Amino acid sequence: MSTKPGQQLALFESELEKLANAGMVAERSTVGTQFLSTKGAILSYRDNPIANNQLEVVILSSPVERLYYTSRYDPTNPAGPVCYALGPTMSDLKPNGSAPEKQCDTCQGCPKDQWGSSTNGGKGKACAEKRRLLIMTADSVESVESVNAAEVAALRTPVTSVRGFATYLQKIASTTRRPLSAVITRISLVPDAKTQFKVNFDFVRTIDNMEVIKALVARSEKELALAIETAGVEEDAAPEAPAAKSSKY
């Protein structure tokens, strides 16, 4: 049976879409995960400010990240952390094998993890505890194919926003009985009198397509593994990418 011209065109366009998606996946593996920036209380991506300082996303994973620096931050000459760790939870977290100056065998019990160990003389810890959120934009969850091809970015929560994120995660789990990878979240930067700004997390809606959710869970596992490999990477030292405005962020 011969294929009608209209059907041939549809099949051809479908193949073109698969090739386009494969190209995006290949490019993503070459460029690496890029970080969203919160510098100056402005949410931006690849030096492009994000409209209204907010973004609707799916949070694929939120591993714990520990970063210990021996020098103060200098925007003109940023220095990386000398000890760092990243993992799904604090339990059994230990310095990454590539950390140049490991401070302890494990994060729990490390002297730099004690309150009052801050190098600036404050009551805080010398080793910062953050969350590295691995996210994709909400419009990437229309289909399994779009999830697999979507660009994933990373966002480090400020230390002062870690508790707020934990509260949001627990709220979503208890009210929707879903992980964050199965809901749409609005991330926004808002002014804060004490810390200049803080990151807010607000529930938008659940994702109800089970096949899409399965694809999101599978993607989250891959992105977490990649994040662990790049523990300690500096946002300013992320792999270079074209400065043109991203179509997804």
C-alpha angles and dihedrals in degrees: 000000000000122000117243118240092248092052091047090054092049091050091047092050090048091054091047090053091051090051091048091051091048089052092053091050091050092048091048091055090051099046098039130212115322124211127234110228129226096184114144089010089287121125108221142159124210089350092306116120114232115236115263090358091271140098135190110225148153112245102218096183139349109202121184113253125195120196127184120189128186095199136049118259114273113187091200093053111017114195122204126237117274093213127029144157138189131188144138093270141000090257111106091355112160137170116287115256091243095055106121097212112028110198098196141353092252134021094232106075094019112139089228088060094061123106110254094029093107112131092224092064095253130128095259132096124274090224112063118227114210141155121241103211114205107205145172126194119267093244089063094075099071093107143355089259093053091049092052092048098041123119113245121209132187129230124190111211115223113249089250091058098050094090092048090052092050090051091050093049091051092047092053092047093051099042103036099022089223136115118247089256089068098053138060114245129194112220116196139170115226131180118264124191095215103038103024091243143001134205116246126201122204131179115241107171145315124263109237104182104101095201090053090049090052089051090050092051091050091047092049091056091052094047092048091053090051092048091053089053091054098044112154096019112151119238090227090048096052114129111285119258135177112285092226115121113272116242091221105043 
